[in-house]
């Protein structure tokens, strides 16, 4: 059975359009997959903490990096030991030593990566873009907890140390939400800490 040129062209066009559609859908689908499964150390976002606090503890280490922005960025504590299910409060500090405003956004993850499913953030400076004024120093809070469900995971339940890592990137070409940046511009002199993320 011979196919006409027109049928072959239509099948090829449909295939190309299908692949193009999948290419555009790949990033949002991958991000959703990572958020749901904790894949790649993607942490969870919680609206409230767990009702149960266990006696078992885990050490949380804090890491700070800057990729391509002229900032000084550091964790104000090297680590904290928290009970599983207990809220932890950690602070990072960012300083803009330049004479220009710097727009940044933070990416984050935890290691070991399989802890991402159980590491929850209630408040974080990483949820949207930040504008750091010339010469400004800000303390940035992170409120977090490790879910008691981690104990039931045969692999993750053995974790003794989790590292929470942030990297600031220049966001001048960023096309995502800018609500935090706009809010930051209005309250520059209000306080030395960032508003809740």
ABEGO torsion letter per residue (X at the ends): XBBBAAAAAAAAAAAAAAAAAAAAAAAAAAAAAAAAAGBGGBBBBBABBBABBBABBBBBBBBBBBAABBBBBBBABABBBBBBGBBBBBBBBBBBABABBBBBBBBBBBOBAAAAAABBBABBAAABBBBBBBGBBBBBBBBBBBBAAAAABAAAAABABBBBBBBBBBAAABABBAAAAAAAAAAAAABABBBBX
